[in-house]
Amino acid sequence: MGGDALEVRLASDESEIEEAKQLRLRVFAQEQGFSREADVDGLDPGATHLVAIRRGAVVGTCRLRFPRGNCKLERMVVEENLRGTGIGAELVREAEREAERQGATEIVLHAQRPAEGFYATCGYGTEGEPFLEEGRPHVQMRKQLSGVGA
């Protein structure tokens, strides 16, 4: 992988998962002001972690969990200086492929209100009223998967 090429895939080992967690803490705790404890919720060991790698570094990440067979996309972040470059959309597409590989027929997520438009452009529909999560307005969003990757 050369130059500025982007690779979006499953995290290959614990060091990539750790790098992804550090990125999440930088974005959620330092940049956005969420408590560190809000991100460190104990659910990472059972989750599927996706990473976006550029120049050998994790520049974006999200995790997938499958409670009761349903897919929940969580903890999605992209390095601040790389937002708006398509990395988030690539992460969402790979998350959808991975969810289908694991048998899910839909993805549900809780989006911060400022990110609602981004997820809408990725095909997610808002459900219900906004709610507070960690003191910030969020909405639940859902997308049915095509089943092509299953």
Sequence and secondary structure as in RCSB ss.txt:
>XXXX:A:sequence
MGGDALEVRLASDESEIEEAKQLRLRVFAQEQGFSREADVDGLDPGATHLVAIRRGAVVGTCRLRFPRGNCKLER
MVVEENLRGTGIGAELVREAEREAERQGATEIVLHAQRPAEGFYATCGYGTEGEPFLEEGRPHVQMRKQLSGVGA
>XXXX:A:secstr
  TT EEEEE  SHHHHHHHHHHHHIIIIIIT   HHHH  S GGGSEEEEEEETTEEEEEEEEE GGG EEEEE
EEE GGGTTSSHHHHHHHHHHHHHHHTT SEEEEEEEGGGHHHHHHTT EEEEEEEEETTEEEEEEEEE  STT 
